[in-house]
């Protein structure tokens, strides 16, 4: 045994094993030989064998604290934190001042996501041994997971003072500095940790995460290849490779790697969150929400899942739900600048300007390099943003960690700032650069726009919805009069129109909902023709199927808490392409088409940082989209079997009351003066037209395009001779 222990301590594991087995051949029940042979197997990674050997040792000597402590360490390694906690507590009952056992307890509690308890245990270990490196690491990890990033940094720094080459502390501190806004320092630490030859994969993982954040995808892939070679069955490496493929826009490849990660570790919740993100990438937001809610049932504290859920709810038009999710996350993680910036963006898109500005400035106070906060602040406040805030945003543009997507968001904000100040040339320059950067970022992820494909879709819509089809389906849809559909090009006045209507006590403003697209997409399933295109199914739809689709749509509206509202307004602009379907589904609904000078529509789209609209970043694509829009609306005017009210933005600006009365009359309701004070209506709505719903109607957006005539010249030439409004 003495010889075995000497070899063991010097790292000669093969010789130590021979000696332990020789001892056991002489005395099969020797507790020390069983125990240390178990520890040796644990060091080699054979944890199940270690559990067996240490368990046999404890059968011989059940009250040995050291054996119980080492058993807890192995139990942690095989993912049995509850058992590890119990073993640690048994050891501490036998030996209360045993710092290693307290550390094992802290780590077992951490694995159970009981971070506050883990913090308390780590402090207890440090009271017993103030310079205990492992306890400082456990404390730093527990503080980090509770969102107390400054305290966590202090603890990680203490570890590196005691053990300057501690790879895990170096790597974790580096990645954490990313969230504090010290990107350069974080990358340097991650590189240092990964450059060492310790054999651990955590430093490689964290460096890869940092490089992905920097947008350095090729370098991140190289690091992940090294990590995969070192540990081919590490679930988190597969997860990170999936994330990298997602960043490259290869959704199928990303899904394959994320599925592999889950096969390796079914409890790896981040992989499920990322799969939800893939669904959101292709605008399957309800599917994304379902995945995220299942994750949060398992772990209600997961920050990435909470943020994903908030984004999904916003995409589905549930602004209040999204805000509630962000507020709950901030309550849990009060030092997160990213959360406050995201809440600010949501409040801004919902029209709560004061709340948005407060959140964005709080985010900047927490992280001086919080790009979303600066971009949001400039976009929301425009020229009212402070000079220091503008200058800080400009200084970020040259940061080495800035990606094109981040630079685009800042430049869109600066464009809004200079436009508000009336510095048209400066604004135009920012618009041009912002759109070029955004287009490049989208192209990198294969999110390009093909105007020919959209033209082909319009061809198919026109071919499907003919007078003969409308005649065939006449009277088969729902007789509900509750739905109201406002359609038009983005930035054509749909938000303003909805806000006026929603100010009426008998009207519920539902915001932008995707129910029309979803109900049409249901047709193949309802008709048991899953492989067919929905537009093909429309030709053969029958009364029962239409009633089922309409009931589903109305049911979705009811989930919004519409109460006894007589009219429910859906202002999804793109529903103009689905007018034929909606007229068949709800022939007694009210349809409103918002029009505006196409030059102002084009400019407004050009200066807006849309999250999903790809055609707005290229003037040629923008012009061709508007051309197809006009073509499709001309078709609807000829064949649509239901009346449609057309409202011109310029007329609304010139005669708000007259046009508002016309709208209310169109809905079949009595006039209410509150519709004239629409900007006082307390409701959050998902819109890029924030300013229009929070102040009285203004004229400065009429013929705004004239300030940017030189910039828009290619588009204006293509619009020459077109209708004055679209």
Buried (B, 14 or more C-beta within 10 A) or exposed (E): BEBBBEBBEEEBBEBBBBBBEEBBEEEEEBBBBBBBBBBBBBEEEBBEBBBBBBBBBBEBBEEBBBBBBBBBBBBBBBEBBEBBBBBBBBBBEBBEEBBBBBBBBBBBBBBBBBBEBBBBBBBBBBEBBEEBBBBBBBBBBBBBBBBBBEBBBBBBBBBBEBBEEBBBBBBBBBBBBBBBBBBEBBBBBBBBBBEEEEEBBBBBBBBBBBBBBBBBBEBBBEBBBBBBEEBEEBBBBBBBBBBBBBBBBBBEBBBBBBBBBBEBBEEBBBBBBBBBBBBBBEEBBBBBBEBBEEBBEEEEBBBBBBBBBBBBBBBBBBBBBBBEBBEBBBEBBBBBBBBBBBBBBBBBBBBBBEBBBBBBBBBBEBBBBBBBBBBBBBBBBBBEBEEEBBEBBBEBBEBEBBBBBBBBBBBBBBBBBBBBBEBBEBBBBBBBBBBBBBBBBBBBBEBBBEBEEBBEBBEEBBEBBBEEBBEEBEEBBBEBBBBBBBBBBBBBBBBBBBBBBBBBEBBBBBBBBBBBBBBBEBBBEBBEBEEEEBBBBBBEBEEEBBBBBBEBBBEBBEEBEBEEBBBBBBBBBBBBBBBBBBBBBBBEBBBBBBBBBBBBBBBBBBBBBBEEBBBBBBBEBBBBBBBBBBEBBEBBEEBBBBEBBBBBBBBBBEEBEEBBBBBBEBBEBEEBEBBBEBBEBEBBBBBBBBBBBBEEBEEEBBEBBEBBEEBBEEBBEBBEEBEEBB
